[in-house]
Amino acid sequence: MRHADGSVLASYDYSWTTPSIQDARYASVWTDANRTFDRFASRLADSLEDTVNSGS
């Protein structure tokens, strides 16, 4: 995340992998990708909310 002047305010990293190839038989090709994007977006939103509420 960057400030209007271009300085870095925060950075975010997230990764997730299927713990077992056995999980693949119950899901589509994009299930892991969708799950990862959803979890990242949720955690990013929570982090931004915390930042805004703390006044940082």
N, C-alpha and C positions, 0 to 999 in steps of 0.2 A: 504494500500500500504506500502511496506517495502523497506528500503534501503538495499544495498548489505550486510551491516554489521548486518542486522536483526532488526534495530530500526524502529519503526513505523513512517512513514512520513505523512500519512493521513489515515483517516477512512471514510467510506461512509455508509449512511443509506438511504433507500428509501422504501416507502410502498405505495400501491394503492389498493383501493377496489372499487368495483362497487357501485355507489351511490344508485342504485335501482335494486332490483331483477327483475324488469320488463325488464331491459336490457338483461337479460339472454336468453330470447326467440328469440333474433336476432343473437345470437352468439353460437359458438361451446364451448365445455367444456374447451378448452385450450386458448380461446381468452383472458381472463383476465391475465393468466400467461404470454402469449406472449407479451401482452401490457406492463405488469410490467417489464419484462426483457428488452424489447426495450427501454422503458423510462429510466430505470436505466442505461443501457449501454450508452445511449445518454448523460445523465447528467454526468456520470463518465468521458466520453471522453471529454466533454466540460471542466470539472474541471481539468483534466490532461493537456489539452491544455493551460488553463489559468495559471496553475502552471509552465509549461515549458516556456511559454512566459514571465512570470514575473521574471524568473530566480531563483525561490525558490527551 
